[in-house]
């Protein structure tokens, strides 16, 4: 599942530099998360870093982009090119 930033965002600027996939950018009035780049930090961290650091808890799962953990691993692979075989994700230990 990709994450999203709600209109409770206070534009504190702390989430954008924490995203390892560069999925967060400033939108028209608040920060936005590109669902095609968001892996919920799968492949990088055990927990989504933007959620961990957000002072107002305005970053829930985006209900329009529901993805399995396997799909998030495949997206990580596609974005980073880190594993040649996307099927290898099933052999990785659970990240939480």
C-alpha positions as CSV (number, residue, x, y, z in Angstrom):
1,X,0.0,0.0,0.0
2,X,1.3,3.4,-0.8
3,X,0.9,6.1,1.8
4,X,-0.7,9.5,1.4
5,X,-0.5,12.8,3.1
6,X,-3.8,14.3,4.3
7,X,-4.9,17.9,4.5
8,X,-3.9,17.9,8.2
9,X,-0.3,18.4,6.9
10,X,1.4,21.5,8.4
11,X,4.2,21.6,5.8
12,X,6.8,21.2,8.4
13,X,9.3,19.8,5.8
14,X,10.5,16.8,7.8
15,X,9.0,14.0,5.7
16,X,10.5,14.9,2.3
17,X,14.2,14.3,3.1
18,X,13.4,11.1,5.0
19,X,11.9,9.3,2.0
20,X,14.5,6.9,0.5
21,X,12.5,6.7,-2.8
22,X,12.1,10.4,-3.3
23,X,8.3,9.8,-3.4
24,X,7.4,12.9,-1.4
25,X,7.3,16.3,-2.9
26,X,5.5,19.6,-2.3
27,X,2.1,19.8,-4.0
28,X,-0.1,22.8,-4.5
29,X,-0.7,23.4,-0.8
30,X,0.7,20.4,1.1
31,X,3.2,17.7,0.6
32,X,2.2,14.7,-1.6
33,X,3.3,11.1,-2.0
34,X,3.7,9.6,-5.4
35,X,2.1,6.2,-5.1
36,X,4.2,4.8,-7.9
37,X,7.4,5.5,-5.9
38,X,6.1,4.8,-2.4
39,X,7.1,1.3,-1.0
40,X,6.3,2.2,2.6
41,X,10.1,2.0,3.0
42,X,10.0,-1.8,2.2
43,X,13.6,-2.7,1.3
44,X,15.0,0.3,3.2
45,X,13.6,0.3,6.7
46,X,11.3,-1.7,8.9
47,X,8.8,1.1,9.3
48,X,7.8,4.0,6.9
49,X,10.1,6.8,7.9
50,X,7.7,9.6,7.0
51,X,5.1,8.1,9.4
52,X,7.7,7.8,12.1
53,X,8.8,11.4,11.9
54,X,5.5,13.2,11.1
55,X,4.6,15.4,14.1
56,X,0.8,15.5,13.3
57,X,0.2,11.9,12.2
58,X,-1.2,12.9,8.8
59,X,0.2,10.0,6.7
60,X,-2.2,7.0,6.5
61,X,-2.4,4.2,4.0
62,X,-3.8,5.4,0.7
63,X,-7.0,3.4,0.2
64,X,-6.8,3.9,-3.6
65,X,-3.4,2.1,-3.8
66,X,-3.7,-1.0,-1.7
67,X,-0.7,-3.3,-2.3
68,X,0.6,-6.5,-0.7
69,X,4.0,-6.7,0.9
70,X,5.1,-8.7,-2.1
71,X,4.0,-6.0,-4.4
72,X,5.9,-3.4,-2.4
73,X,9.0,-5.6,-2.7
74,X,8.5,-5.8,-6.5
75,X,8.1,-2.0,-6.6
76,X,11.3,-1.6,-4.5
77,X,13.1,-3.9,-7.0
78,X,11.8,-1.9,-10.0
79,X,12.9,1.4,-8.4
80,X,16.3,0.3,-7.2
81,X,17.2,-2.6,-9.6
82,X,18.6,-4.3,-6.5
83,X,17.5,-7.8,-7.3
84,X,17.4,-9.3,-10.7
85,X,14.6,-11.8,-9.8
86,X,11.5,-10.2,-8.4
87,X,10.4,-13.7,-7.3
88,X,13.3,-13.8,-4.8
89,X,11.2,-11.5,-2.6
90,X,9.3,-14.5,-1.3
91,X,12.5,-15.9,0.1
92,X,13.4,-12.8,2.1
93,X,12.6,-12.7,5.8
94,X,9.6,-10.8,7.0
95,X,10.4,-7.1,7.7
96,X,7.8,-6.7,10.4
